[in-house]
Amino acid sequence: MRVKLLGAYIDALNMDQTVERVVGFVQSGRLHRIITLNPEYLYQAQSRRELLNLANSADLVTADGNGIVWGCKMAQQPVSERITGIDLMLRLCARGDHLAWRVFLLGAAPGVAKEAAANLKRQYPGLIIVGTNHGYFTENESDRIVAIIRQANPQLLFVALGAPRQEQWIAQHQPRTNVAVAVGVGGSFDVLSGRKQRAPKWVQQIKLEWLHRLVKDPARWQRQLILPKFTWLVLKRYLLKI
């Protein structure tokens, strides 16, 4: 089942259902794109039609962020739960541990993807990590990156280039990589590498993970300004009907 928020379709699945959907994607061998949709991306998509089209042409879209979950509730089209990029990535790696999936990590600063891969391998020894590459490359270098990924022959590609660059890169280049499933995971590698800490569970439960990120990284303040704008847009559209 899909719901609609501010023009974007979102899959109203819980985490278990989402993982099973991705298992089917991997087993099919056909190309699939997954977007973990957050308020920042969706707000930008209101004025950038190409971003909305990217989301609506994806094979699976999850509600990444309490703002999306809240927005769907306001639109009277609720979703089951928040499914973030990092949580989905970890659950897929756990499944890949049992199924011996071949995985490639692309993105973050030099060295981060390798560190994240080493930690994942320790946690999920059955996971086959076939390669990593940092995200500090230009678009002119994308052909080289595509060739590296294609040669590694992964079944699952995690891309951590930040939104919307990661979604744009996947849409443009995934077909040439021949990877069955590609998903944008934002800043997940930084956390998995141990270079950054995620908010404690209790902070996540009271829906203040955004504040924890801001305290830890004050440079995010400009990005965080989008959140009240997104909130106001949802209220105008679905509560005030203007």
BAKOLPA-217695 format. One record per residue (C-alpha): residue in three letters; chain; y, z, x. Coordinates in pm, whole numbers, plus 32768, in hexadecimal, padded with zeros to 4 digits. Example, Ala and Ser with C-alpha at 12.3 -4.5 7.8 and 13.67 -1.06 7.14 Angstrom:
2
["ALA", "A", [7E3E, 830C, 84CE]]
["SER", "A", [7F96, 82CA, 8557]]
END
This chain:
242
["MET", "A", [8000, 8000, 8000]]
["ARG", "A", [815B, 7FAB, 8079]]
["VAL", "A", [82A7, 8046, 8014]]
["LYS", "A", [8405, 7FBE, 804B]]
["LEU", "A", [8531, 806C, 80E5]]
["LEU", "A", [867E, 7FBF, 8124]]
["GLY", "A", [85D2, 7E6E, 8122]]
["ALA", "A", [84B6, 7ECE, 820D]]
["TYR", "A", [834B, 7EE8, 81A5]]
["ILE", "A", [828F, 801B, 8221]]
["ASP", "A", [811B, 805F, 820A]]
["ALA", "A", [80E2, 819F, 8141]]
["LEU", "A", [7FB0, 820A, 8205]]
["ASN", "A", [7F57, 8358, 829F]]
["MET", "A", [7EF9, 8371, 840E]]
["ASP", "A", [7D81, 834F, 83D8]]
["GLN", "A", [7DB1, 821A, 8301]]
["THR", "A", [7EA1, 8187, 83FF]]
["VAL", "A", [7DAC, 81B6, 851D]]
["GLU", "A", [7C95, 8116, 8453]]
["ARG", "A", [7D78, 7FEE, 8406]]
["VAL", "A", [7DBA, 7FC1, 857A]]
["VAL", "A", [7C47, 7FDA, 85C9]]
["GLY", "A", [7C17, 7EB5, 84E0]]
["PHE", "A", [7D2D, 7DF7, 858E]]
["VAL", "A", [7C8C, 7E2B, 86E3]]
["GLN", "A", [7B33, 7DC8, 8669]]
["SER", "A", [7BB7, 7C8B, 85C9]]
["GLY", "A", [7C39, 7C0A, 8717]]
["ARG", "A", [7D5D, 7B62, 8663]]
["LEU", "A", [7EC7, 7BAB, 86BE]]
["HIS", "A", [7F6D, 7CD1, 860D]]
["ARG", "A", [80C2, 7D74, 863A]]
["ILE", "A", [810B, 7EDF, 85E3]]
["ILE", "A", [8268, 7F6F, 85BA]]
["THR", "A", [82AC, 80E4, 85B1]]
["LEU", "A", [83EA, 80D5, 84E4]]
["ASN", "A", [84F8, 81DB, 8522]]
["PRO", "A", [864F, 820C, 847D]]
["GLU", "A", [870A, 8178, 85A5]]
["TYR", "A", [864C, 8031, 8592]]
["LEU", "A", [8666, 801B, 8418]]
["TYR", "A", [87DC, 8063, 841D]]
["GLN", "A", [8816, 7F51, 8520]]
["ALA", "A", [8742, 7E66, 844E]]
["GLN", "A", [883C, 7E7F, 8330]]
["SER", "A", [8931, 7DAC, 83F7]]
["ARG", "A", [8837, 7CEF, 84CF]]
["ARG", "A", [8758, 7C22, 83F0]]
["GLU", "A", [8671, 7BC1, 850E]]
["LEU", "A", [860A, 7D2E, 8537]]
["LEU", "A", [85B8, 7D4F, 83C8]]
["ASN", "A", [84ED, 7C0F, 83DA]]
["LEU", "A", [842F, 7C97, 8507]]
["ALA", "A", [83D2, 7DD0, 8444]]
["ASN", "A", [836D, 7D12, 830D]]
["SER", "A", [8295, 7C1E, 83CE]]
["ALA", "A", [81D6, 7D32, 8483]]
["ASP", "A", [806D, 7D75, 8425]]
["LEU", "A", [80A1, 7EED, 840F]]
["VAL", "A", [81DF, 7FBD, 83F2]]
["THR", "A", [81D4, 8138, 840C]]
["ALA", "A", [82DB, 823A, 83A9]]
["ASP", "A", [834B, 82B3, 84FF]]
["GLY", "A", [843F, 83CA, 84BD]]
["ASN", "A", [848B, 84CF, 83B9]]
["GLY", "A", [85B6, 83FE, 8352]]
["ILE", "A", [84D2, 82E2, 82E4]]
["VAL", "A", [83ED, 83D2, 8227]]
["TRP", "A", [851C, 846F, 817C]]
["GLY", "A", [85B2, 8319, 8130]]
["CYS", "A", [8471, 82A4, 8089]]
["LYS", "A", [8470, 83DD, 7FB6]]
["MET", "A", [85D7, 839C, 7F4D]]
["ALA", "A", [8574, 8239, 7EF1]]
["GLN", "A", [845E, 82CD, 7E1D]]
["GLN", "A", [835F, 8216, 7EF2]]
["PRO", "A", [82C9, 832F, 7FC2]]
["VAL", "A", [81ED, 8302, 80F4]]
["SER", "A", [80CE, 83E7, 8152]]
["GLU", "A", [8158, 846D, 829A]]
["ARG", "A", [8225, 8429, 83CF]]
["ILE", "A", [8169, 8358, 84CE]]
["THR", "A", [8221, 834A, 8618]]
["GLY", "A", [81E1, 825E, 8737]]
["ILE", "A", [815D, 836C, 881E]]
["ASP", "A", [807C, 840B, 8717]]
["LEU", "A", [7FEA, 82B9, 86BA]]
["MET", "A", [7FBD, 8261, 8829]]
["LEU", "A", [7EFB, 83A1, 886D]]
["ARG", "A", [7E1D, 8374, 873E]]
["LEU", "A", [7DD2, 820E, 87A2]]
["CYS", "A", [7D82, 8279, 8905]]
["ALA", "A", [7C94, 837F, 8879]]
["ARG", "A", [7BE6, 8270, 87B0]]
["GLY", "A", [7BEA, 818A, 88DC]]
["ASP", "A", [7B41, 829C, 89A4]]
["HIS", "A", [7A0F, 8279, 88C5]]
["LEU", "A", [7A1E, 80FF, 88A1]]
["ALA", "A", [7A71, 80AE, 8A0E]]
["TRP", "A", [7BAD, 7FF1, 89B3]]
["ARG", "A", [7C69, 7F36, 8ABF]]
["VAL", "A", [7DD6, 7FA6, 8AC2]]
["PHE", "A", [7F15, 7F37, 8B76]]
["LEU", "A", [8056, 8005, 8B93]]
["LEU", "A", [819F, 7F48, 8BB3]]
["GLY", "A", [82F2, 7FF0, 8BD0]]
["ALA", "A", [83C2, 811C, 8C40]]
["ALA", "A", [8451, 8151, 8D9D]]
["PRO", "A", [8390, 80F1, 8ED7]]
["GLY", "A", [8268, 81DB, 8F0A]]
["VAL", "A", [826F, 8274, 8DAF]]
["ALA", "A", [8169, 8192, 8D10]]
["LYS", "A", [807C, 81D2, 8E34]]
["GLU", "A", [80A5, 834A, 8E0F]]
["ALA", "A", [8072, 8334, 8C98]]
["ALA", "A", [7F3C, 8260, 8CCE]]
["ALA", "A", [7EAB, 835C, 8DC5]]
["ASN", "A", [7EDE, 8479, 8CCE]]
["LEU", "A", [7E47, 83B0, 8BB1]]
["LYS", "A", [7D1A, 8359, 8C85]]
["ARG", "A", [7CDE, 84C8, 8CD2]]
["GLN", "A", [7CF3, 851E, 8B61]]
["TYR", "A", [7C30, 83F1, 8AE6]]
["PRO", "A", [7B3A, 838C, 8BFA]]
["GLY", "A", [7A95, 8283, 8B21]]
["LEU", "A", [7BDF, 81C9, 8AF9]]
["ILE", "A", [7BF7, 809A, 8BDD]]
["ILE", "A", [7D5E, 8078, 8C58]]
["VAL", "A", [7D68, 7F1B, 8CE9]]
["GLY", "A", [7ECF, 7F1D, 8D63]]
["THR", "A", [8032, 7F9F, 8D58]]
["ASN", "A", [818A, 7F10, 8D99]]
["HIS", "A", [82E2, 7FAD, 8D8B]]
["GLY", "A", [83E6, 7F37, 8C94]]
["TYR", "A", [84FC, 7EEC, 8D8B]]
["PHE", "A", [84D7, 7D75, 8D84]]
["THR", "A", [85B8, 7C5E, 8D0A]]
["GLU", "A", [8562, 7B64, 8BFE]]
["ASN", "A", [8540, 7A60, 8D11]]
["GLU", "A", [841F, 7B2D, 8D9C]]
["SER", "A", [8365, 7B3A, 8C52]]
["ASP", "A", [8286, 7A13, 8CAC]]
["ARG", "A", [8205, 7AD8, 8DD8]]
["ILE", "A", [81C9, 7C0D, 8D01]]
["VAL", "A", [8110, 7B3D, 8BFD]]
["ALA", "A", [8030, 7AAB, 8D0D]]
["ILE", "A", [7FDD, 7C07, 8D91]]
["ILE", "A", [7F81, 7C84, 8C36]]
["ARG", "A", [7EB8, 7B4F, 8BE0]]
["GLN", "A", [7DEF, 7B6C, 8D21]]
["ALA", "A", [7DAB, 7CDF, 8CDC]]
["ASN", "A", [7D23, 7C7D, 8B85]]
["PRO", "A", [7D72, 7DBB, 8ABF]]
["GLN", "A", [7D21, 7DEA, 8950]]
["LEU", "A", [7E47, 7ED3, 8918]]
["LEU", "A", [7FA6, 7EBA, 89AA]]
["PHE", "A", [8098, 7FDF, 899C]]
["VAL", "A", [8200, 7F72, 89D8]]
["ALA", "A", [8309, 8076, 8A2D]]
["LEU", "A", [844B, 7FB1, 8A54]]
["GLY", "A", [8513, 8066, 8949]]
["ALA", "A", [856B, 7FDB, 87F4]]
["PRO", "A", [85B7, 7EC9, 87A4]]
["ARG", "A", [856C, 7E2B, 88F7]]
["GLN", "A", [83FB, 7E85, 88E8]]
["GLU", "A", [83D1, 7DEE, 878F]]
["GLN", "A", [8486, 7CB2, 87F8]]
["TRP", "A", [83BB, 7C93, 8937]]
["ILE", "A", [8271, 7CBE, 887F]]
["ALA", "A", [82CA, 7BBE, 8775]]
["GLN", "A", [8330, 7ABE, 8878]]
["HIS", "A", [8224, 7AF0, 8980]]
["GLN", "A", [80ED, 7B8B, 88E3]]
["PRO", "A", [8056, 7A3A, 887F]]
["ARG", "A", [8047, 79D0, 89ED]]
["THR", "A", [7FAF, 7B1C, 8A5C]]
["ASN", "A", [7E8B, 7AEB, 896B]]
["VAL", "A", [7E88, 7C64, 8925]]
["ALA", "A", [7DF5, 7CBC, 87D1]]
["VAL", "A", [7EE0, 7DDF, 8788]]
["ALA", "A", [803C, 7E28, 8811]]
["VAL", "A", [810B, 7F55, 87AB]]
["GLY", "A", [8262, 7FD2, 8814]]
["VAL", "A", [825C, 8140, 8876]]
["GLY", "A", [83C0, 818B, 88E7]]
["GLY", "A", [83D9, 82AE, 89DC]]
["SER", "A", [826A, 8311, 89C7]]
["PHE", "A", [821B, 82C7, 8B35]]
["ASP", "A", [8326, 83BC, 8BAB]]
["VAL", "A", [827C, 84D2, 8AE9]]
["LEU", "A", [8118, 846F, 8B41]]
["SER", "A", [8172, 845A, 8CB2]]
["GLY", "A", [81F5, 85BE, 8CA6]]
["ARG", "A", [8356, 855B, 8D0D]]
["LYS", "A", [83DE, 85C3, 8BB9]]
["GLN", "A", [836F, 86CB, 8AC4]]
["ARG", "A", [8347, 8691, 8953]]
["ALA", "A", [83D6, 878E, 885F]]
["PRO", "A", [82E9, 88AF, 880E]]
["LYS", "A", [821A, 888B, 86D4]]
["TRP", "A", [82E9, 898A, 8617]]
["VAL", "A", [8426, 88C4, 8661]]
["GLN", "A", [837D, 8788, 85E1]]
["GLN", "A", [830E, 883E, 84A7]]
["ILE", "A", [8470, 88AA, 844F]]
["LYS", "A", [84E1, 8743, 848C]]
["LEU", "A", [85C7, 878B, 85B2]]
["GLU", "A", [851B, 86B9, 86BA]]
["TRP", "A", [8652, 85E0, 86C8]]
["LEU", "A", [8721, 8711, 872C]]
["HIS", "A", [8629, 8771, 883B]]
["ARG", "A", [8644, 8612, 88CC]]
["LEU", "A", [87BE, 8622, 88C5]]
["VAL", "A", [87C4, 8773, 8979]]
["LYS", "A", [86D2, 86F5, 8A82]]
["ASP", "A", [8787, 85A7, 8AA7]]
["PRO", "A", [88F9, 85BF, 8A41]]
["ALA", "A", [8925, 844E, 8A95]]
["ARG", "A", [8872, 8406, 894C]]
["TRP", "A", [899F, 8479, 887F]]
["GLN", "A", [8A15, 8319, 8836]]
["ARG", "A", [88BE, 82BB, 87AF]]
["GLN", "A", [88B3, 83F6, 86DE]]
["LEU", "A", [89F5, 8390, 862E]]
["ILE", "A", [8926, 8291, 8573]]
["LEU", "A", [8865, 83A3, 84BD]]
["PRO", "A", [8984, 8419, 83DA]]
["LYS", "A", [89DF, 82AC, 8399]]
["PHE", "A", [8878, 8266, 8335]]
["THR", "A", [8876, 839A, 8255]]
["TRP", "A", [89B6, 832E, 81A6]]
["LEU", "A", [8932, 81CE, 8175]]
["VAL", "A", [87F5, 8251, 80CF]]
["LEU", "A", [88BD, 833E, 7FEF]]
["LYS", "A", [89A6, 8227, 7F83]]
["ARG", "A", [888C, 8137, 7F39]]
["TYR", "A", [8796, 821D, 7E87]]
["LEU", "A", [8857, 834B, 7E08]]
["LEU", "A", [89B5, 82D0, 7DC2]]
["LYS", "A", [893F, 816C, 7D75]]
["ILE", "A", [8A67, 80CB, 7E24]]
END
